[in-house]
Amino acid sequence: MPEQPSHEYLLQLAQEFGTPLYVYHIEKIAEQYQKLKTAFQKSDVVFFYACKALTNVNILKYFKFLGTNIDCSSINEVKLALYSGFQSSEILYTANGISFSEIEEAQGLGVNINIDSLSNLEKFGKRFGHSYPVGIRLRPDIMAGGNLKISTGHNKSKFGIPVAQAGKILELVNRHDLVVRTLHIHTGSDIDDAEIFIKGIEVLFEIIPGFKDLQSIDLGGGFKVPYKMGDKEIDIQRLAEKIFETFTNYEKTNGRQFRIWFEPGKFLVSQCGYFITQVNVLKETEATTFAGVNSGFNHLIRPMFYDAYHHIENISNTGGEKRKYSVVGNICETDTFAWERTLSEVREGDYLVFHNAGAYGFEMSSNYNSRLKPAEVLIIDGKAQLIRKREEFSDLLRNQVITDFL
Ligand SMILES: Cc1ncc(COP(=O)(O)O)c(C=O)c1O
């Protein structure tokens, strides 16, 4: 198991590269991937890293080196994957709500495609018919995931084709002689219960007989990782056992064997990431003591967006007396990272690190309030390397077209 970067080391990186700063520890990614591979070794499983979590090309290249496939949610992610060395056959494009022209572009690049609407499926059928195998994303009507905002398989979700419309799917498949190779579901993020995956598989098993060309069942991502002290990650070993059992029984009874696909994002990169900020201002109020840092939801939106929890530590005063602080950002809106959190005494100028910052951290960052995006640093073999420069003022102007209309 790789050792976590120490507080002293993170502090040294903050001083060397400046803050706010994203830091990724590459060996942690390898450890997480190894856990998945070991747990699922009895089954025929392929892992597609859901790169929406973190797309820095150095990270993508590392996944290629580790031997994963890759799951993309936009045509630009597909292009980044190709740029990083993935073969078309190793790339899966699972998007939703996209224009048909983007699907045509993906087809032109030769990647695997999961289609998530009847209208695009029909267009695909008319345009490509039998000539290009395809996958279909279904909505299994299962409530799963950490909270409603990150739940994607329930009966009010925009994702996938409702499983109740399987008849319509088959009509299109037959009319256009489509070759459906994959059925896909992704029910949500932060799933800690293996049974949810089994429920999803059972929904798929109901409709599988209609799909004669099926080769793989894609169960999406969503494996929960620990966020707080004492929190647990999903029991991957148990999940793997259950999945093995369920598919083996199906094979015995129905004589059909499928390859299982997964699209883990968070499980692979959440814990490798640290986000380091510096305290600008301390403010005592009757409600709480605010520790205002030199960042905000423009750099790490997860707490404000969907109530995500990030463990926070004061790495420049680790021995300080414990007190409660509300850690807030400098954005001109309510911008709370944590309310009444116990930290070692915080002084202006101290450095606070946010854990679990690898997934959906930098990736969801923006220039709101015309703030600059942070730098990214990668730790490999105990050495830190800059993998994205901190933005500069000129980046804010880069794509603006200055007209002389006045
Ligand atoms: C289709 C699909 N697959 C995989 C993932 C990855 O989920 P997670 O990062 O929770 O593993 C997502 C997340 O949004 C998704 O929408």
The ligand as an ORCA input file, in Angstrom:
! r2SCAN-3c Opt
* xyz 0 1
  C     -22.260      6.950    -17.258
  C     -21.335      7.113    -16.108
  N     -20.404      6.169    -15.898
  C     -19.517      6.291    -14.883
  C     -19.543      7.362    -14.025
  C     -18.524      7.442    -12.925
  O     -19.115      7.463    -11.672
  P     -18.204      7.395    -10.382
  O     -17.205      8.479    -10.488
  O     -19.142      7.584     -9.242
  O     -17.558      6.038    -10.376
  C     -20.506      8.360    -14.191
  C     -20.565      9.534    -13.308
  O     -21.178     10.522    -13.511
  C     -21.438      8.238    -15.273
  O     -22.368      9.159    -15.492
*
